[in-house]
Amino acid sequence: MGIGTTLTSLVIDYRTVTICGILGALSSIGCLFYSGFNQILIFAPVFIFMMVIPGHVLNHAACKQKKS
């Protein structure tokens, strides 16, 4: 998902989302060191940082551009 976020942000040329995608992809490597339920607990904050925050940033930018 981090790679997908990064590629999407490169297409739309939005640097903040690119950085979040790259950091999220690198952070998700930590999931390899845990198993079972602990893996989900590691992935949840990474997912929020990688998908939810950039989504809100993009939505805010789109609403701001729409008003202009």
PQR file of N, CA, C, O and H, with PARSE charges and radii, in Angstrom:
ATOM      1  N   MET A   1       0.813  -1.193   0.000 -0.4000 1.5000
ATOM      2  CA  MET A   1       0.000   0.000   0.000 -0.0000 2.0000
ATOM      3  C   MET A   1       0.860   1.262   0.000  0.5500 1.7000
ATOM      4  O   MET A   1       0.481   2.278  -0.582 -0.5500 1.4000
ATOM      5  N   GLY A   2       1.999   1.194   0.642 -0.4000 1.5000
ATOM      6  CA  GLY A   2       2.900   2.347   0.649 -0.0000 2.0000
ATOM      7  C   GLY A   2       3.427   2.656  -0.729  0.5500 1.7000
ATOM      8  O   GLY A   2       3.554   3.821  -1.105 -0.5500 1.4000
ATOM      9  H   GLY A   2       2.307   0.368   1.115  0.4000 1.0000
ATOM     10  N   ILE A   3       3.735   1.622  -1.487 -0.4000 1.5000
ATOM     11  CA  ILE A   3       4.214   1.823  -2.854 -0.0000 2.0000
ATOM     12  C   ILE A   3       3.095   2.401  -3.714  0.5500 1.7000
ATOM     13  O   ILE A   3       3.339   3.279  -4.541 -0.5500 1.4000
ATOM     14  H   ILE A   3       3.632   0.675  -1.182  0.4000 1.0000
ATOM     15  N   GLY A   4       1.873   1.916  -3.525 -0.4000 1.5000
ATOM     16  CA  GLY A   4       0.728   2.455  -4.264 -0.0000 2.0000
ATOM     17  C   GLY A   4       0.483   3.910  -3.939  0.5500 1.7000
ATOM     18  O   GLY A   4       0.206   4.711  -4.831 -0.5500 1.4000
ATOM     19  H   GLY A   4       1.674   1.202  -2.853  0.4000 1.0000
ATOM     20  N   THR A   5       0.583   4.260  -2.663 -0.4000 1.5000
ATOM     21  CA  THR A   5       0.424   5.655  -2.253 -0.0000 2.0000
ATOM     22  C   THR A   5       1.512   6.525  -2.868  0.5500 1.7000
ATOM     23  O   THR A   5       1.246   7.633  -3.334 -0.5500 1.4000
ATOM     24  H   THR A   5       0.808   3.609  -1.938  0.4000 1.0000
ATOM     25  N   THR A   6       2.728   6.019  -2.864 -0.4000 1.5000
ATOM     26  CA  THR A   6       3.843   6.772  -3.432 -0.0000 2.0000
ATOM     27  C   THR A   6       3.679   6.975  -4.934  0.5500 1.7000
ATOM     28  O   THR A   6       3.900   8.076  -5.438 -0.5500 1.4000
ATOM     29  H   THR A   6       2.944   5.120  -2.486  0.4000 1.0000
ATOM     30  N   LEU A   7       3.297   5.932  -5.644 -0.4000 1.5000
ATOM     31  CA  LEU A   7       3.111   6.061  -7.092 -0.0000 2.0000
ATOM     32  C   LEU A   7       1.971   7.010  -7.438  0.5500 1.7000
ATOM     33  O   LEU A   7       2.083   7.808  -8.369 -0.5500 1.4000
ATOM     34  H   LEU A   7       3.117   5.038  -5.235  0.4000 1.0000
ATOM     35  N   THR A   8       0.884   6.925  -6.696 -0.4000 1.5000
ATOM     36  CA  THR A   8      -0.236   7.836  -6.926 -0.0000 2.0000
ATOM     37  C   THR A   8       0.175   9.284  -6.701  0.5500 1.7000
ATOM     38  O   THR A   8      -0.175  10.170  -7.481 -0.5500 1.4000
ATOM     39  H   THR A   8       0.793   6.277  -5.940  0.4000 1.0000
ATOM     40  N   SER A   9       0.921   9.514  -5.625 -0.4000 1.5000
ATOM     41  CA  SER A   9       1.343  10.884  -5.341 -0.0000 2.0000
ATOM     42  C   SER A   9       2.346  11.407  -6.363  0.5500 1.7000
ATOM     43  O   SER A   9       2.393  12.606  -6.634 -0.5500 1.4000
ATOM     44  H   SER A   9       1.205   8.795  -4.992  0.4000 1.0000
ATOM     45  N   LEU A  10       3.147  10.506  -6.927 -0.4000 1.5000
ATOM     46  CA  LEU A  10       4.064  10.940  -7.989 -0.0000 2.0000
ATOM     47  C   LEU A  10       3.298  11.327  -9.252  0.5500 1.7000
ATOM     48  O   LEU A  10       3.702  12.236  -9.977 -0.5500 1.4000
ATOM     49  H   LEU A  10       3.109   9.531  -6.707  0.4000 1.0000
ATOM     50  N   VAL A  11       2.189  10.632  -9.509 -0.4000 1.5000
ATOM     51  CA  VAL A  11       1.372  10.958 -10.679 -0.0000 2.0000
ATOM     52  C   VAL A  11       0.692  12.307 -10.494  0.5500 1.7000
ATOM     53  O   VAL A  11       0.656  13.118 -11.420 -0.5500 1.4000
ATOM     54  H   VAL A  11       1.860   9.894  -8.920  0.4000 1.0000
ATOM     55  N   ILE A  12       0.150  12.551  -9.297 -0.4000 1.5000
ATOM     56  CA  ILE A  12      -0.553  13.818  -9.063 -0.0000 2.0000
ATOM     57  C   ILE A  12       0.406  14.918  -8.628  0.5500 1.7000
ATOM     58  O   ILE A  12      -0.004  16.068  -8.469 -0.5500 1.4000
ATOM     59  H   ILE A  12       0.179  11.892  -8.545  0.4000 1.0000
ATOM     60  N   ASP A  13       1.688  14.577  -8.433 -0.4000 1.5000
ATOM     61  CA  ASP A  13       2.740  15.523  -8.090 -0.0000 2.0000
ATOM     62  C   ASP A  13       2.438  16.259  -6.784  0.5500 1.7000
ATOM     63  O   ASP A  13       2.336  17.485  -6.748 -0.5500 1.4000
ATOM     64  H   ASP A  13       2.021  13.643  -8.562  0.4000 1.0000
ATOM     65  N   TYR A  14       2.298  15.469  -5.709 -0.4000 1.5000
ATOM     66  CA  TYR A  14       2.025  16.019  -4.385 -0.0000 2.0000
ATOM     67  C   TYR A  14       3.082  15.482  -3.431  0.5500 1.7000
ATOM     68  O   TYR A  14       3.054  14.304  -3.073 -0.5500 1.4000
ATOM     69  H   TYR A  14       2.382  14.473  -5.739  0.4000 1.0000
ATOM     70  N   ARG A  15       3.999  16.323  -3.024 -0.4000 1.5000
ATOM     71  CA  ARG A  15       5.184  15.896  -2.284 -0.0000 2.0000
ATOM     72  C   ARG A  15       4.876  15.353  -0.893  0.5500 1.7000
ATOM     73  O   ARG A  15       5.517  14.393  -0.467 -0.5500 1.4000
ATOM     74  H   ARG A  15       4.021  17.279  -3.315  0.4000 1.0000
ATOM     75  N   THR A  16       3.931  15.927  -0.180 -0.4000 1.5000
ATOM     76  CA  THR A  16       3.602  15.470   1.172 -0.0000 2.0000
ATOM     77  C   THR A  16       3.148  14.019   1.171  0.5500 1.7000
ATOM     78  O   THR A  16       3.560  13.237   2.028 -0.5500 1.4000
ATOM     79  H   THR A  16       3.411  16.707  -0.527  0.4000 1.0000
ATOM     80  N   VAL A  17       2.312  13.660   0.227 -0.4000 1.5000
ATOM     81  CA  VAL A  17       1.802  12.297   0.139 -0.0000 2.0000
ATOM     82  C   VAL A  17       2.922  11.345  -0.284  0.5500 1.7000
ATOM     83  O   VAL A  17       2.948  10.194   0.150 -0.5500 1.4000
ATOM     84  H   VAL A  17       1.977  14.295  -0.469  0.4000 1.0000
ATOM     85  N   THR A  18       3.837  11.809  -1.115 -0.4000 1.5000
ATOM     86  CA  THR A  18       4.983  10.990  -1.511 -0.0000 2.0000
ATOM     87  C   THR A  18       5.832  10.624  -0.300  0.5500 1.7000
ATOM     88  O   THR A  18       6.233   9.471  -0.138 -0.5500 1.4000
ATOM     89  H   THR A  18       3.816  12.744  -1.467  0.4000 1.0000
ATOM     90  N   ILE A  19       6.100  11.596   0.535 -0.4000 1.5000
ATOM     91  CA  ILE A  19       6.913  11.355   1.721 -0.0000 2.0000
ATOM     92  C   ILE A  19       6.205  10.393   2.674  0.5500 1.7000
ATOM     93  O   ILE A  19       6.831   9.480   3.211 -0.5500 1.4000
ATOM     94  H   ILE A  19       5.775  12.532   0.404  0.4000 1.0000
ATOM     95  N   CYS A  20       4.912  10.592   2.886 -0.4000 1.5000
ATOM     96  CA  CYS A  20       4.154   9.683   3.761 -0.0000 2.0000
ATOM     97  C   CYS A  20       4.128   8.266   3.202  0.5500 1.7000
ATOM     98  O   CYS A  20       4.223   7.303   3.963 -0.5500 1.4000
ATOM     99  H   CYS A  20       4.403  11.335   2.450  0.4000 1.0000
ATOM    100  N   GLY A  21       4.003   8.126   1.908 -0.4000 1.5000
ATOM    101  CA  GLY A  21       3.993   6.805   1.287 -0.0000 2.0000
ATOM    102  C   GLY A  21       5.315   6.087   1.431  0.5500 1.7000
ATOM    103  O   GLY A  21       5.349   4.896   1.739 -0.5500 1.4000
ATOM    104  H   GLY A  21       3.926   8.908   1.290  0.4000 1.0000
ATOM    105  N   ILE A  22       6.404   6.802   1.211 -0.4000 1.5000
ATOM    106  CA  ILE A  22       7.736   6.200   1.341 -0.0000 2.0000
ATOM    107  C   ILE A  22       8.012   5.806   2.788  0.5500 1.7000
ATOM    108  O   ILE A  22       8.479   4.699   3.055 -0.5500 1.4000
ATOM    109  H   ILE A  22       6.376   7.770   0.960  0.4000 1.0000
ATOM    110  N   LEU A  23       7.724   6.709   3.716 -0.4000 1.5000
ATOM    111  CA  LEU A  23       7.946   6.386   5.128 -0.0000 2.0000
ATOM    112  C   LEU A  23       7.035   5.258   5.598  0.5500 1.7000
ATOM    113  O   LEU A  23       7.443   4.430   6.412 -0.5500 1.4000
ATOM    114  H   LEU A  23       7.345   7.608   3.499  0.4000 1.0000
ATOM    115  N   GLY A  24       5.817   5.220   5.098 -0.4000 1.5000
ATOM    116  CA  GLY A  24       4.911   4.136   5.459 -0.0000 2.0000
ATOM    117  C   GLY A  24       5.376   2.794   4.935  0.5500 1.7000
ATOM    118  O   GLY A  24       5.279   1.787   5.635 -0.5500 1.4000
ATOM    119  H   GLY A  24       5.486   5.893   4.437  0.4000 1.0000
ATOM    120  N   ALA A  25       5.878   2.769   3.715 -0.4000 1.5000
ATOM    121  CA  ALA A  25       6.395   1.522   3.143 -0.0000 2.0000
ATOM    122  C   ALA A  25       7.614   1.039   3.917  0.5500 1.7000
ATOM    123  O   ALA A  25       7.749  -0.157   4.174 -0.5500 1.4000
ATOM    124  H   ALA A  25       5.956   3.588   3.146  0.4000 1.0000
ATOM    125  N   LEU A  26       8.488   1.943   4.285 -0.4000 1.5000
ATOM    126  CA  LEU A  26       9.668   1.557   5.060 -0.0000 2.0000
ATOM    127  C   LEU A  26       9.294   1.121   6.475  0.5500 1.7000
ATOM    128  O   LEU A  26       9.895   0.195   7.019 -0.5500 1.4000
ATOM    129  H   LEU A  26       8.378   2.915   4.076  0.4000 1.0000
ATOM    130  N   SER A  27       8.311   1.779   7.067 -0.4000 1.5000
ATOM    131  CA  SER A  27       7.893   1.426   8.419 -0.0000 2.0000
ATOM    132  C   SER A  27       7.170   0.088   8.467  0.5500 1.7000
ATOM    133  O   SER A  27       7.218  -0.608   9.482 -0.5500 1.4000
ATOM    134  H   SER A  27       7.822   2.532   6.625  0.4000 1.0000
ATOM    135  N   SER A  28       6.512  -0.271   7.397 -0.4000 1.5000
ATOM    136  CA  SER A  28       5.776  -1.542   7.404 -0.0000 2.0000
ATOM    137  C   SER A  28       6.714  -2.749   7.415  0.5500 1.7000
ATOM    138  O   SER A  28       6.271  -3.874   7.644 -0.5500 1.4000
ATOM    139  H   SER A  28       6.473   0.294   6.573  0.4000 1.0000
ATOM    140  N   ILE A  29       7.991  -2.524   7.172 -0.4000 1.5000
ATOM    141  CA  ILE A  29       8.963  -3.607   7.273 -0.0000 2.0000
ATOM    142  C   ILE A  29       9.010  -4.132   8.709  0.5500 1.7000
ATOM    143  O   ILE A  29       9.341  -5.296   8.931 -0.5500 1.4000
ATOM    144  H   ILE A  29       8.350  -1.609   6.985  0.4000 1.0000
ATOM    145  N   GLY A  30       8.685  -3.292   9.671 -0.4000 1.5000
ATOM    146  CA  GLY A  30       8.644  -3.719  11.069 -0.0000 2.0000
ATOM    147  C   GLY A  30       7.653  -4.833  11.321  0.5500 1.7000
ATOM    148  O   GLY A  30       7.783  -5.565  12.302 -0.5500 1.4000
ATOM    149  H   GLY A  30       8.416  -2.346   9.491  0.4000 1.0000
ATOM    150  N   CYS A  31       6.663  -4.977  10.453 -0.4000 1.5000
ATOM    151  CA  CYS A  31       5.680  -6.058  10.594 -0.0000 2.0000
ATOM    152  C   CYS A  31       6.316  -7.430  10.392  0.5500 1.7000
ATOM    153  O   CYS A  31       5.778  -8.434  10.860 -0.5500 1.4000
ATOM    154  H   CYS A  31       6.557  -4.383   9.656  0.4000 1.0000
ATOM    155  N   LEU A  32       7.434  -7.484   9.715 -0.4000 1.5000
ATOM    156  CA  LEU A  32       8.096  -8.765   9.465 -0.0000 2.0000
ATOM    157  C   LEU A  32       8.680  -9.370  10.738  0.5500 1.7000
ATOM    158  O   LEU A  32       8.887 -10.581  10.809 -0.5500 1.4000
ATOM    159  H   LEU A  32       7.871  -6.668   9.336  0.4000 1.0000
ATOM    160  N   PHE A  33       8.944  -8.546  11.732 -0.4000 1.5000
ATOM    161  CA  PHE A  33       9.575  -9.017  12.952 -0.0000 2.0000
ATOM    162  C   PHE A  33       8.578  -9.471  14.007  0.5500 1.7000
ATOM    163  O   PHE A  33       8.985  -9.937  15.071 -0.5500 1.4000
ATOM    164  H   PHE A  33       8.775  -7.562  11.674  0.4000 1.0000
ATOM    165  N   TYR A  34       7.294  -9.350  13.742 -0.4000 1.5000
ATOM    166  CA  TYR A  34       6.256  -9.748  14.685 -0.0000 2.0000
ATOM    167  C   TYR A  34       5.306 -10.726  14.010  0.5500 1.7000
ATOM    168  O   TYR A  34       5.222 -10.780  12.783 -0.5500 1.4000
ATOM    169  H   TYR A  34       6.963  -8.971  12.878  0.4000 1.0000
ATOM    170  N   SER A  35       4.601 -11.486  14.810 -0.4000 1.5000
ATOM    171  CA  SER A  35       3.631 -12.424  14.246 -0.0000 2.0000
ATOM    172  C   SER A  35       2.320 -12.335  15.013  0.5500 1.7000
ATOM    173  O   SER A  35       2.269 -11.851  16.144 -0.5500 1.4000
ATOM    174  H   SER A  35       4.670 -11.442  15.807  0.4000 1.0000
ATOM    175  N   GLY A  36       1.277 -12.807  14.375 -0.4000 1.5000
ATOM    176  CA  GLY A  36      -0.039 -12.850  15.014 -0.0000 2.0000
ATOM    177  C   GLY A  36      -0.643 -11.480  15.215  0.5500 1.7000
ATOM    178  O   GLY A  36      -0.537 -10.596  14.365 -0.5500 1.4000
ATOM    179  H   GLY A  36       1.318 -13.199  13.457  0.4000 1.0000
ATOM    180  N   PHE A  37      -1.284 -11.326  16.369 -0.4000 1.5000
ATOM    181  CA  PHE A  37      -2.006 -10.088  16.673 -0.0000 2.0000
ATOM    182  C   PHE A  37      -1.065  -8.891  16.804  0.5500 1.7000
ATOM    183  O   PHE A  37      -1.454  -7.763  16.502 -0.5500 1.4000
ATOM    184  H   PHE A  37      -1.370 -12.044  17.060  0.4000 1.0000
ATOM    185  N   ASN A  38       0.161  -9.127  17.249 -0.4000 1.5000
ATOM    186  CA  ASN A  38       1.119  -8.023  17.395 -0.0000 2.0000
ATOM    187  C   ASN A  38       1.443  -7.381  16.053  0.5500 1.7000
ATOM    188  O   ASN A  38       1.742  -6.189  15.984 -0.5500 1.4000
ATOM    189  H   ASN A  38       0.477 -10.043  17.495  0.4000 1.0000
ATOM    190  N   GLN A  39       1.386  -8.164  15.003 -0.4000 1.5000
ATOM    191  CA  GLN A  39       1.651  -7.633  13.669 -0.0000 2.0000
ATOM    192  C   GLN A  39       0.587  -6.606  13.282  0.5500 1.7000
ATOM    193  O   GLN A  39       0.902  -5.591  12.661 -0.5500 1.4000
ATOM    194  H   GLN A  39       1.143  -9.133  15.059  0.4000 1.0000
ATOM    195  N   ILE A  40      -0.650  -6.860  13.641 -0.4000 1.5000
ATOM    196  CA  ILE A  40      -1.737  -5.922  13.355 -0.0000 2.0000
ATOM    197  C   ILE A  40      -1.553  -4.643  14.160  0.5500 1.7000
ATOM    198  O   ILE A  40      -1.820  -3.549  13.664 -0.5500 1.4000
ATOM    199  H   ILE A  40      -0.906  -7.684  14.146  0.4000 1.0000
ATOM    200  N   LEU A  41      -1.097  -4.781  15.405 -0.4000 1.5000
ATOM    201  CA  LEU A  41      -0.878  -3.600  16.244 -0.0000 2.0000
ATOM    202  C   LEU A  41       0.251  -2.721  15.715  0.5500 1.7000
ATOM    203  O   LEU A  41       0.234  -1.507  15.923 -0.5500 1.4000
ATOM    204  H   LEU A  41      -0.880  -5.670  15.808  0.4000 1.0000
ATOM    205  N   ILE A  42       1.216  -3.306  15.046 -0.4000 1.5000
ATOM    206  CA  ILE A  42       2.286  -2.530  14.430 -0.0000 2.0000
ATOM    207  C   ILE A  42       1.789  -1.874  13.143  0.5500 1.7000
ATOM    208  O   ILE A  42       2.132  -0.730  12.844 -0.5500 1.4000
ATOM    209  H   ILE A  42       1.229  -4.292  14.877  0.4000 1.0000
ATOM    210  N   PHE A  43       0.975  -2.614  12.385 -0.4000 1.5000
ATOM    211  CA  PHE A  43       0.530  -2.123  11.083 -0.0000 2.0000
ATOM    212  C   PHE A  43      -0.504  -0.993  11.200  0.5500 1.7000
ATOM    213  O   PHE A  43      -0.559  -0.127  10.327 -0.5500 1.4000
ATOM    214  H   PHE A  43       0.696  -3.543  12.628  0.4000 1.0000
ATOM    215  N   ALA A  44      -1.310  -0.987  12.245 -0.4000 1.5000
ATOM    216  CA  ALA A  44      -2.376   0.016  12.387 -0.0000 2.0000
ATOM    217  C   ALA A  44      -1.844   1.453  12.376  0.5500 1.7000
ATOM    218  O   ALA A  44      -2.332   2.262  11.587 -0.5500 1.4000
ATOM    219  H   ALA A  44      -1.265  -1.690  12.954  0.4000 1.0000
ATOM    220  N   PRO A  45      -0.863   1.805  13.220 -0.5600 1.5000
ATOM    221  CA  PRO A  45      -0.368   3.196  13.148  0.2800 2.0000
ATOM    222  C   PRO A  45       0.346   3.509  11.834  0.5500 1.7000
ATOM    223  O   PRO A  45       0.295   4.639  11.348 -0.5500 1.4000
ATOM    224  N   VAL A  46       1.011   2.505  11.263 -0.4000 1.5000
ATOM    225  CA  VAL A  46       1.666   2.710   9.971 -0.0000 2.0000
ATOM    226  C   VAL A  46       0.612   3.011   8.910  0.5500 1.7000
ATOM    227  O   VAL A  46       0.808   3.893   8.074 -0.5500 1.4000
ATOM    228  H   VAL A  46       1.053   1.587  11.658  0.4000 1.0000
ATOM    229  N   PHE A  47      -0.500   2.287   8.936 -0.4000 1.5000
ATOM    230  CA  PHE A  47      -1.581   2.507   7.977 -0.0000 2.0000
ATOM    231  C   PHE A  47      -2.169   3.901   8.126  0.5500 1.7000
ATOM    232  O   PHE A  47      -2.437   4.574   7.131 -0.5500 1.4000
ATOM    233  H   PHE A  47      -0.660   1.569   9.614  0.4000 1.0000
ATOM    234  N   ILE A  48      -2.369   4.334   9.355 -0.4000 1.5000
ATOM    235  CA  ILE A  48      -2.919   5.677   9.589 -0.0000 2.0000
ATOM    236  C   ILE A  48      -1.978   6.733   9.021  0.5500 1.7000
ATOM    237  O   ILE A  48      -2.419   7.682   8.373 -0.5500 1.4000
ATOM    238  H   ILE A  48      -2.152   3.787  10.163  0.4000 1.0000
ATOM    239  N   PHE A  49      -0.686   6.567   9.266 -0.4000 1.5000
ATOM    240  CA  PHE A  49       0.290   7.533   8.772 -0.0000 2.0000
ATOM    241  C   PHE A  49       0.409   7.484   7.251  0.5500 1.7000
ATOM    242  O   PHE A  49       0.659   8.504   6.609 -0.5500 1.4000
ATOM    243  H   PHE A  49      -0.327   5.797   9.793  0.4000 1.0000
ATOM    244  N   MET A  50       0.228   6.291   6.678 -0.4000 1.5000
ATOM    245  CA  MET A  50       0.464   6.095   5.255 -0.0000 2.0000
ATOM    246  C   MET A  50      -0.763   6.400   4.397  0.5500 1.7000
ATOM    247  O   MET A  50      -0.605   6.833   3.256 -0.5500 1.4000
ATOM    248  H   MET A  50       0.024   5.463   7.200  0.4000 1.0000
ATOM    249  N   MET A  51      -1.967   6.193   4.901 -0.4000 1.5000
ATOM    250  CA  MET A  51      -3.167   6.326   4.078 -0.0000 2.0000
ATOM    251  C   MET A  51      -4.141   7.397   4.574  0.5500 1.7000
ATOM    252  O   MET A  51      -4.643   8.189   3.776 -0.5500 1.4000
ATOM    253  H   MET A  51      -2.095   5.841   5.828  0.4000 1.0000
ATOM    254  N   VAL A  52      -4.409   7.429   5.860 -0.4000 1.5000
ATOM    255  CA  VAL A  52      -5.449   8.320   6.386 -0.0000 2.0000
ATOM    256  C   VAL A  52      -4.994   9.779   6.379  0.5500 1.7000
ATOM    257  O   VAL A  52      -5.717  10.649   5.894 -0.5500 1.4000
ATOM    258  H   VAL A  52      -4.001   6.786   6.508  0.4000 1.0000
ATOM    259  N   ILE A  53      -3.821  10.050   6.903 -0.4000 1.5000
ATOM    260  CA  ILE A  53      -3.333  11.429   6.958 -0.0000 2.0000
ATOM    261  C   ILE A  53      -3.149  12.016   5.555  0.5500 1.7000
ATOM    262  O   ILE A  53      -3.603  13.135   5.317 -0.5500 1.4000
ATOM    263  H   ILE A  53      -3.234   9.343   7.296  0.4000 1.0000
ATOM    264  N   PRO A  54      -2.500  11.309   4.610 -0.5600 1.5000
ATOM    265  CA  PRO A  54      -2.410  11.873   3.249  0.2800 2.0000
ATOM    266  C   PRO A  54      -3.778  12.052   2.593  0.5500 1.7000
ATOM    267  O   PRO A  54      -3.966  12.981   1.806 -0.5500 1.4000
ATOM    268  N   GLY A  55      -4.726  11.182   2.903 -0.4000 1.5000
ATOM    269  CA  GLY A  55      -6.076  11.339   2.356 -0.0000 2.0000
ATOM    270  C   GLY A  55      -6.730  12.616   2.830  0.5500 1.7000
ATOM    271  O   GLY A  55      -7.373  13.317   2.048 -0.5500 1.4000
ATOM    272  H   GLY A  55      -4.573  10.428   3.542  0.4000 1.0000
ATOM    273  N   HIS A  56      -6.572  12.922   4.107 -0.4000 1.5000
ATOM    274  CA  HIS A  56      -7.135  14.160   4.635 -0.0000 2.0000
ATOM    275  C   HIS A  56      -6.428  15.386   4.059  0.5500 1.7000
ATOM    276  O   HIS A  56      -7.063  16.407   3.794 -0.5500 1.4000
ATOM    277  H   HIS A  56      -6.050  12.352   4.741  0.4000 1.0000
ATOM    278  N   VAL A  57      -5.123  15.282   3.869 -0.4000 1.5000
ATOM    279  CA  VAL A  57      -4.373  16.396   3.274 -0.0000 2.0000
ATOM    280  C   VAL A  57      -4.851  16.652   1.841  0.5500 1.7000
ATOM    281  O   VAL A  57      -5.070  17.798   1.450 -0.5500 1.4000
ATOM    282  H   VAL A  57      -4.607  14.453   4.085  0.4000 1.0000
ATOM    283  N   LEU A  58      -5.008  15.587   1.070 -0.4000 1.5000
ATOM    284  CA  LEU A  58      -5.492  15.734  -0.307 -0.0000 2.0000
ATOM    285  C   LEU A  58      -6.919  16.272  -0.351  0.5500 1.7000
ATOM    286  O   LEU A  58      -7.240  17.112  -1.192 -0.5500 1.4000
ATOM    287  H   LEU A  58      -4.829  14.655   1.387  0.4000 1.0000
ATOM    288  N   ASN A  59      -7.768  15.797   0.540 -0.4000 1.5000
ATOM    289  CA  ASN A  59      -9.149  16.280   0.588 -0.0000 2.0000
ATOM    290  C   ASN A  59      -9.199  17.764   0.928  0.5500 1.7000
ATOM    291  O   ASN A  59      -9.976  18.513   0.335 -0.5500 1.4000
ATOM    292  H   ASN A  59      -7.507  15.115   1.223  0.4000 1.0000
ATOM    293  N   HIS A  60      -8.377  18.189   1.876 -0.4000 1.5000
ATOM    294  CA  HIS A  60      -8.332  19.605   2.242 -0.0000 2.0000
ATOM    295  C   HIS A  60      -7.857  20.458   1.062  0.5500 1.7000
ATOM    296  O   HIS A  60      -8.403  21.532   0.805 -0.5500 1.4000
ATOM    297  H   HIS A  60      -7.746  17.581   2.357  0.4000 1.0000
ATOM    298  N   ALA A  61      -6.842  19.974   0.350 -0.4000 1.5000
ATOM    299  CA  ALA A  61      -6.330  20.713  -0.814 -0.0000 2.0000
ATOM    300  C   ALA A  61      -7.373  20.781  -1.915  0.5500 1.7000
ATOM    301  O   ALA A  61      -7.508  21.810  -2.578 -0.5500 1.4000
ATOM    302  H   ALA A  61      -6.398  19.102   0.558  0.4000 1.0000
ATOM    303  N   ALA A  62      -8.118  19.691  -2.119 -0.4000 1.5000
ATOM    304  CA  ALA A  62      -9.149  19.689  -3.168 -0.0000 2.0000
ATOM    305  C   ALA A  62     -10.287  20.644  -2.806  0.5500 1.7000
ATOM    306  O   ALA A  62     -10.792  21.362  -3.668 -0.5500 1.4000
ATOM    307  H   ALA A  62      -8.009  18.855  -1.581  0.4000 1.0000
ATOM    308  N   CYS A  63     -10.687  20.653  -1.548 -0.4000 1.5000
ATOM    309  CA  CYS A  63     -11.766  21.570  -1.132 -0.0000 2.0000
ATOM    310  C   CYS A  63     -11.312  23.016  -1.241  0.5500 1.7000
ATOM    311  O   CYS A  63     -12.087  23.885  -1.641 -0.5500 1.4000
ATOM    312  H   CYS A  63     -10.277  20.070  -0.847  0.4000 1.0000
ATOM    313  N   LYS A  64     -10.067  23.275  -0.890 -0.4000 1.5000
ATOM    314  CA  LYS A  64      -9.526  24.629  -0.975 -0.0000 2.0000
ATOM    315  C   LYS A  64      -9.456  25.095  -2.426  0.5500 1.7000
ATOM    316  O   LYS A  64      -9.754  26.250  -2.731 -0.5500 1.4000
ATOM    317  H   LYS A  64      -9.438  22.569  -0.566  0.4000 1.0000
ATOM    318  N   GLN A  65      -9.058  24.186  -3.320 -0.4000 1.5000
ATOM    319  CA  GLN A  65      -8.976  24.516  -4.746 -0.0000 2.0000
ATOM    320  C   GLN A  65     -10.363  24.701  -5.345  0.5500 1.7000
ATOM    321  O   GLN A  65     -10.550  25.545  -6.221 -0.5500 1.4000
ATOM    322  H   GLN A  65      -8.816  23.248  -3.073  0.4000 1.0000
ATOM    323  N   LYS A  66     -11.337  23.923  -4.884 -0.4000 1.5000
ATOM    324  CA  LYS A  66     -12.692  24.016  -5.385 -0.0000 2.0000
ATOM    325  C   LYS A  66     -13.337  25.358  -5.038  0.5500 1.7000
ATOM    326  O   LYS A  66     -14.111  25.908  -5.823 -0.5500 1.4000
ATOM    327  H   LYS A  66     -11.186  23.238  -4.172  0.4000 1.0000
ATOM    328  N   LYS A  67     -13.007  25.882  -3.844 -0.4000 1.5000
ATOM    329  CA  LYS A  67     -13.563  27.169  -3.425 -0.0000 2.0000
ATOM    330  C   LYS A  67     -12.981  28.321  -4.228  0.5500 1.7000
ATOM    331  O   LYS A  67     -13.635  29.350  -4.398 -0.5500 1.4000
ATOM    332  H   LYS A  67     -12.379  25.436  -3.207  0.4000 1.0000
ATOM    333  N   SER A  68     -11.774  28.164  -4.717 -0.4000 1.5000
ATOM    334  CA  SER A  68     -11.096  29.255  -5.451 -0.0000 2.0000
ATOM    335  C   SER A  68     -11.646  29.444  -6.832  0.5500 1.7000
ATOM    336  O   SER A  68     -11.182  30.317  -7.567 -0.5500 1.4000
ATOM    337  H   SER A  68     -11.242  27.329  -4.579  0.4000 1.0000
TER
END
